[in-house]
Amino acid sequence: MKSRFAEKIIVALDVASTKEALRLISLLADDVGLFKIGLQSYTAEGPALIRPISFLGPKVFLDLKLHDIPNTVAKAVEAAGKHGVRMLTLHLSGGREMICAAVGARSNDMLLLGVTVLTSSTDEILAETGIATKTSDHVLRLARLGVANGIDGLVASPHESRMLRAEFGDKIKIVTPGIRPAGSDPGDQKRFATPREAIDSGADYLVIGRPITGASDPKAAVQSVVDELAR
């Protein structure tokens, strides 16, 4: 049986080939709670990558950050539910009507997660797109919009999750990307934290990619994260 800490770990399958993704799924199925299929993996393989994950036990987090007209988003959410997807993301900047359409189309066991501001973004990047407020203010504005219209949780960087937990309490789940175990390369993440910092800030789930998938021993890398959380 997985520990409660292992269940919090979502491994991001952002790898170069389907063969490598399947190798990681087989290797880590007994060690983590979920696997994240993002744009890179889904574009390469599509729904066929979902089936081996579900067969081996872990749940599927489909991270497509849906952002389109309400009817299109609703149909996409419905299709994901038919594939057994447990978590699905959409951009809250799509507005109330789009959010409500997605919420109305989700299956009973699906967690619909709102994306506010990408972890690669900064105040300067927001300003380039015409958003003059600070990143944290924009995150809170979009989070309130999502929660008010029925989403189940939020994708939030470690630096916003404490604020969001204080704002919404236990009403939502918080999924935190940009996790980098101590000593690892932050890569293109601008707002990142260690696993322990993220949990202490209010995260329910941690999305970890390259520090696990790029490790010479992925199982040992997962165990290192579990050990850090247990401490």
C-alpha positions as CSV (number, residue, x, y, z in Angstrom):
1,M,0.0,0.0,0.0
2,K,1.3,3.5,-0.9
3,S,2.0,5.8,2.0
4,R,-0.1,9.0,2.3
5,F,2.9,10.9,1.1
6,A,3.3,8.8,-2.0
7,E,-0.4,9.4,-2.9
8,K,0.4,13.1,-3.0
9,I,3.0,12.7,-5.8
10,I,2.0,13.3,-9.4
11,V,4.7,12.4,-11.9
12,A,4.6,14.5,-15.0
13,L,5.1,12.4,-18.1
14,D,6.6,15.2,-20.2
15,V,9.1,12.9,-21.9
16,A,10.4,12.6,-25.5
17,S,8.8,9.3,-26.5
18,T,5.8,7.0,-25.8
19,K,8.2,4.2,-25.0
20,E,9.8,6.2,-22.3
21,A,6.4,7.2,-20.9
22,L,5.3,3.6,-20.7
23,R,8.6,2.6,-19.1
24,L,8.1,5.2,-16.3
25,I,4.4,4.2,-15.9
26,S,5.4,0.5,-15.4
27,L,8.3,1.4,-13.1
28,L,6.5,3.8,-10.8
29,A,2.9,2.6,-10.8
30,D,3.2,1.2,-7.2
31,D,5.1,4.3,-5.9
32,V,3.0,7.4,-6.8
33,G,-0.6,8.5,-6.7
34,L,-1.1,9.9,-10.2
35,F,0.6,10.5,-13.6
36,K,0.2,13.8,-15.4
37,I,-0.3,13.7,-19.2
38,G,0.4,17.2,-20.6
39,L,0.3,18.7,-24.0
40,Q,3.6,17.1,-25.1
41,S,2.6,13.5,-24.3
42,Y,-1.1,13.9,-25.3
43,T,-0.2,15.4,-28.7
44,A,2.2,12.5,-29.3
45,E,0.0,9.6,-28.2
46,G,-3.5,10.8,-27.3
47,P,-6.0,8.8,-25.2
48,A,-4.0,5.6,-25.8
49,L,-1.6,6.7,-23.1
50,I,-4.4,6.9,-20.5
51,R,-5.2,3.2,-20.7
52,P,-2.0,1.7,-19.3
53,I,-2.0,4.1,-16.4
54,S,-5.5,3.2,-15.4
55,F,-4.8,-0.5,-15.9
56,L,-1.8,-0.4,-13.4
57,G,-3.7,1.5,-10.7
58,P,-2.6,5.1,-10.5
59,K,-5.0,7.9,-11.5
60,V,-4.7,10.1,-14.6
61,F,-4.2,13.9,-14.4
62,L,-4.9,15.3,-17.9
63,D,-3.3,18.7,-17.9
64,L,-4.5,20.3,-21.2
65,K,-5.4,23.7,-19.7
66,L,-8.6,23.9,-21.7
67,H,-9.5,27.4,-22.9
68,D,-12.1,27.7,-25.7
69,I,-15.7,28.6,-26.3
70,P,-18.0,27.1,-23.6
71,N,-19.5,24.3,-25.8
72,T,-16.2,23.1,-27.0
73,V,-14.8,23.0,-23.5
74,A,-17.8,21.2,-22.2
75,K,-17.5,18.5,-24.9
76,A,-13.8,18.1,-24.1
77,V,-14.5,17.7,-20.4
78,E,-17.2,15.1,-21.2
79,A,-14.8,13.1,-23.4
80,A,-12.1,13.1,-20.7
81,G,-14.6,11.7,-18.2
82,K,-15.4,8.8,-20.6
83,H,-11.7,8.0,-20.6
84,G,-11.6,7.8,-16.8
85,V,-9.6,10.9,-16.3
86,R,-9.5,11.8,-12.5
87,M,-8.1,15.4,-12.8
88,L,-8.5,17.9,-15.6
89,T,-7.3,21.5,-16.0
90,L,-8.9,24.5,-17.6
91,H,-7.8,28.2,-17.8
92,L,-10.0,30.3,-15.5
93,S,-9.3,33.3,-17.7
94,G,-11.9,31.8,-20.1
95,G,-14.5,33.4,-17.9
96,R,-17.7,32.4,-16.0
97,E,-19.6,31.0,-18.8
98,M,-16.8,28.7,-19.9
99,I,-16.2,27.6,-16.3
100,C,-19.8,26.8,-15.7
101,A,-20.0,24.8,-18.9
102,A,-17.0,22.7,-17.8
103,V,-18.4,22.1,-14.3
104,G,-21.7,21.0,-15.8
105,A,-20.0,18.5,-18.1
106,R,-17.7,16.8,-15.6
107,S,-18.2,13.3,-14.3
108,N,-18.9,12.7,-10.6
109,D,-15.4,11.4,-9.8
110,M,-13.5,14.0,-11.7
111,L,-11.7,16.9,-10.1
112,L,-11.9,20.0,-12.3
113,L,-8.8,22.2,-11.6
114,G,-8.6,25.8,-12.4
115,V,-5.3,27.3,-13.8
116,T,-4.7,30.9,-12.9
117,V,-1.2,32.0,-13.9
118,L,1.4,29.7,-15.2
119,T,4.4,29.0,-13.0
120,S,6.7,30.3,-15.7
121,S,5.0,33.7,-15.6
122,T,6.2,36.9,-13.8
123,D,4.8,40.4,-13.3
124,E,6.7,41.4,-16.4
125,I,5.2,38.7,-18.5
126,L,1.7,39.6,-17.4
127,A,2.3,43.2,-18.2
128,E,3.3,42.1,-21.8
129,T,-0.3,40.8,-22.2
130,G,-2.0,43.9,-20.8
131,I,-2.4,42.7,-17.2
132,A,-1.1,45.5,-15.0
133,T,-1.7,43.9,-11.6
134,K,0.8,41.9,-9.6
135,T,0.9,38.1,-10.2
136,S,-0.5,37.3,-6.8
137,D,-3.4,39.7,-7.2
138,H,-4.3,38.2,-10.6
139,V,-4.1,34.7,-9.2
140,L,-6.5,35.5,-6.4
141,R,-8.9,37.3,-8.8
142,L,-9.1,34.3,-11.1
143,A,-9.2,31.8,-8.2
144,R,-12.3,33.6,-6.7
145,L,-14.0,33.4,-10.1
146,G,-13.3,29.7,-10.4
147,V,-14.4,28.8,-6.9
148,A,-17.5,30.9,-7.1
149,N,-18.5,29.0,-10.2
150,G,-18.0,25.4,-9.0
151,I,-14.5,24.2,-9.7
152,D,-13.0,21.6,-7.4
153,G,-9.5,22.8,-7.0
154,L,-6.7,25.1,-8.2
155,V,-3.3,24.6,-9.8
156,A,-1.1,27.0,-7.8
157,S,2.6,27.7,-7.4
158,P,4.0,27.2,-3.8
159,H,4.1,31.0,-3.4
160,E,0.4,31.4,-4.0
161,S,-0.9,28.2,-2.3
162,R,-0.6,29.6,1.2
163,M,-2.7,32.7,0.2
164,L,-5.3,30.5,-1.5
165,R,-5.5,28.1,1.4
166,A,-6.2,31.0,3.7
167,E,-8.8,32.3,1.3
168,F,-10.7,29.1,0.6
169,G,-9.8,26.8,3.5
170,D,-10.7,23.1,2.8
171,K,-13.3,23.9,0.1
172,I,-10.8,23.2,-2.6
173,K,-7.9,20.9,-3.5
174,I,-4.6,22.6,-4.4
175,V,-2.2,21.0,-6.9
176,T,1.2,22.5,-7.0
177,P,3.6,22.3,-10.0
178,G,7.1,23.7,-10.1
179,I,8.3,21.3,-7.4
180,R,12.1,21.0,-7.2
181,P,13.7,18.8,-4.5
182,A,16.6,20.5,-2.7
183,G,19.6,20.7,-5.0
184,S,17.8,20.1,-8.3
185,D,17.8,22.4,-11.3
186,P,14.8,24.8,-11.4
187,G,14.7,24.6,-15.2
188,D,12.2,27.1,-16.6
189,Q,10.2,27.4,-13.4
190,K,10.2,30.9,-12.0
191,R,8.1,30.2,-9.0
192,F,9.2,26.9,-7.4
193,A,9.7,25.2,-4.0
194,T,10.8,22.0,-2.4
195,P,8.2,19.3,-1.7
196,R,8.2,20.1,2.1
197,E,7.8,23.8,1.5
198,A,4.9,23.2,-0.9
199,I,3.0,20.9,1.6
200,D,3.6,23.3,4.4
201,S,2.1,26.1,2.2
202,G,-1.1,24.2,1.7
203,A,-0.6,21.9,-1.3
204,D,-2.6,18.6,-1.5
205,Y,-0.7,17.2,-4.5
206,L,2.7,17.9,-5.9
207,V,3.6,17.7,-9.6
208,I,7.1,16.6,-10.2
209,G,8.6,16.0,-13.6
210,R,12.3,16.1,-14.5
211,P,13.7,15.6,-11.0
212,I,12.0,12.1,-11.2
213,T,11.7,11.3,-14.9
214,G,15.2,12.5,-15.7
215,A,16.9,10.8,-12.7
216,S,19.1,7.8,-13.3
217,D,17.0,5.9,-10.7
218,P,13.4,7.3,-10.8
219,K,12.2,5.0,-8.0
220,A,15.0,6.3,-5.7
221,A,14.1,9.8,-6.7
222,V,10.4,9.2,-5.7
223,Q,11.5,7.7,-2.4
224,S,13.7,10.7,-1.7
225,V,10.7,13.0,-2.1
226,V,8.6,10.7,0.2
227,D,11.4,10.7,2.8
228,E,11.6,14.5,2.7
229,L,7.8,14.8,3.2
230,A,7.9,12.3,6.1
231,R,10.6,14.3,7.8
